[in-house]
Amino acid sequence: MNGTATGTELQFASRARGHGSRIAIVELGRSYTYADLLSASARVAGALLGGRPDLGEARVPFLTPADFSYVAVQWGVWRAGGIAVPLATSYPAAEWEYVLRDATAELAVVAPEFAHALGPVAERAGVRVLSTGRALEGPAPEVLPAVEPGRRAMMVYTSGTTGRPKGVVASHANLVSQVTCLIGAWGWVPDDRILLVLPLHHVHGIVNVLGCALWAGAACEMLPAFDAEVVWDRLASGRVTLFMAVPTIYRKLIAAWDGTPPERQRALSEGSARLRLMVSGSAALPVQTLERWRGITGHTLLERYGMTEIGMALSNPLEGERRPGSVGTPLPGVQVRLVDESGEPAPLGTPGEIEVRGGSVFLEYWGRPEATRDAFRDGWFRTGDVGVLEDGVYRILGRTSVDIIKTGGYKVSALEIEEVLRTHRDILECAVVGMADPEWGERVAAAVELRAGASLELESLKAWSRDRLAPYKIPRELRVVRVLPRNAMGKVTKPEVAALFREG
């Protein structure tokens, strides 16, 4: 039983009915069809509803591995009328608890392998837990609620300049806009097969890879974790047609290729050359990485630009010149402009803040009306990124705020990390900055003032941080200072903090 809607059916589910017996998901050698996905997600929806007619946009955090259960739960939440809130498997308990409380969730779905970790967290937050096993094994309801396009669909937590992560809320219409503009721009067809190695609490993996594949009727091959040798084997297999990753992953693949015997190098290069498209995003792609990858595979990586709040906005072309260091032109249905500090259009060739407008732009920051209001100017979303238009294509220059660090494809708030570090018993005050790093794009660096008589080493700080911060937020560089540099108003001056690390 796939379940039928009382009115408007979830658009992804409606399309899936037309794909029927086609392969939708492949994981660990097992394949699931679109019919399997419809059946499983209907059962999940039934378990979530528990006899109610509609979840009414209740927030449903879920924690599963990157496999079929993730998609079944995500679609099940949608089909029940809820808001899907994906949790990162890499997060420590403190960050899970923050999301559960901030989302005001009443129920969370968790896979058995994570139940022992999330269970106590959910109990402290007053959130009931439903196991994926129970959700997938129950009966599907005869009727599912209507899911109008304007209803809230997903909430992804992202760091910002105000400290703790904010829940970015997208409607079903937003998600469809994000997906469909990429379907045409990147030439998705039902015969495509994409390899997914990206985390599924980030729009890169959720929308660009999984969402596009399932909208197109294509197959998504999901790996439980990144392994360079396994990824190379799949890229060279002749089965995969698309691959999308962050610069850090491409650098790791290059390193693995370099350590491979010449005969295998040739096989990997020849096999991967058969893919039709490879994409890089979520962080700036160094030109040397692009050129090295092209030398190994023959592919010029397609660079694009987007963020959690807007999906993708700019892209190099599928056909035609892809300029190294540029992110191309606006995608279909997306409007982009550059403005100066006063909000006026920036003169041609002059850097300006990137602002975006269109159906892909998110609805709101959950529970933060002031932050939502401040994020827009006359209906345009203020990205906080600076770009320049050169010969008709956009190039990203950096952030307008020094408090955002882009590391390994993630956008991290320095203020959030500082709040956590200040709870360390030996740290009196601290300042976190992003320093250029050839592997991660930027690395998290912390300058600290210590309490009297205290001492602190980087490795001990890393060990302490592992229970309190996601792996990519943990400081990779430490500088102990007597006094942090400050201005006349007593505010820490981040450029001077960064200079301390460059000098050191």
PEWO-V273822 format. One record per backbone hydrogen bond with DSSP energy under -1.0 kcal/mol. NH is the residue of the N-H (numbers start at 1). CO is the residue of the C=O. Records with the same first field share a line. If there is no record, write none. Layout:
NH->CO / CO
This chain:
4->142
6->144
14->10
15->11
16->12
17->13
18->15
19->16
20->16
22->19
24->32
25->32
26->220
27->30
30->27
32->25
34->22
35->20
37->33
38->34
39->35
40->36
41->37
42->38
43->39
44->40
45->41
46->42
47->43
48->44
49->45
50->46
52->49
55->80
57->81
60->83
62->85
63->109
67->65
70->67
71->67
72->68
73->69
74->70
75->71
76->72
77->73
78->74
79->75
80->76
81->78
82->77
83->58
84->153
85->60
87->62
91->88
96->92
97->93
98->94
99->95
100->96
101->97
102->98
103->99
104->101
105->100
108->128
109->61
110->130
111->63
114->111
118->114
119->115
122->118
123->119
124->120
125->121
127->122
128->106
130->108
132->110
135->131
136->132
137->133
144->4
147->8
151->148
153->170
154->170
155->84
156->168
158->166
166->158
168->156
169->364
170->154
172->151
173->149
175->171
176->172
177->173
178->174
179->175
180->176
181->177
183->179
184->180
185->181
186->182
188->183
192->189
194->219
195->242
196->221
206->202
207->203
208->203
210->205
211->206
212->207
213->209
214->210
215->211
216->212
218->213
219->192
220->24
221->194
222->26
223->196
231->227
232->228
233->229
234->230
235->231
236->232
241->193
242->193
243->277
245->279
250->246
251->247
252->248
253->249
254->250
255->251
256->252
257->253
258->254
259->255
260->257
265->261
266->262
267->263
268->264
269->265
270->266
271->267
272->268
273->269
274->271
275->272
276->241
277->241
279->243
280->302
281->245
290->286
291->287
292->288
293->289
294->290
295->291
296->292
297->293
298->294
302->278
304->280
305->314
307->311
310->307
311->307
313->305
314->305
315->329
316->303
326->323
327->394
329->315
331->313
334->331
335->357
337->355
339->353
340->344
343->340
346->338
350->347
352->387
353->339
354->385
355->337
356->381
357->335
361->358
362->309
363->169
366->167
368->365
372->368
373->369
374->370
375->371
376->373
377->380
380->377
381->356
382->375
383->354
386->398
387->352
388->395
390->393
393->390
394->328
395->388
397->386
398->386
400->384
405->412
407->410
408->440
410->407
412->405
414->403
417->413
418->414
419->415
420->416
421->417
422->418
423->420
424->421
427->424
428->449
429->449
431->447
433->445
435->443
437->441
441->437
442->440
443->435
445->433
446->477
447->431
448->479
449->429
451->426
454->451
461->457
462->458
463->459
464->460
465->461
466->462
468->465
469->465
473->470
476->444
477->444
479->446
481->448
487->491
490->487
493->485
497->493
498->494
499->495
500->496
501->497
502->498
503->499
504->500
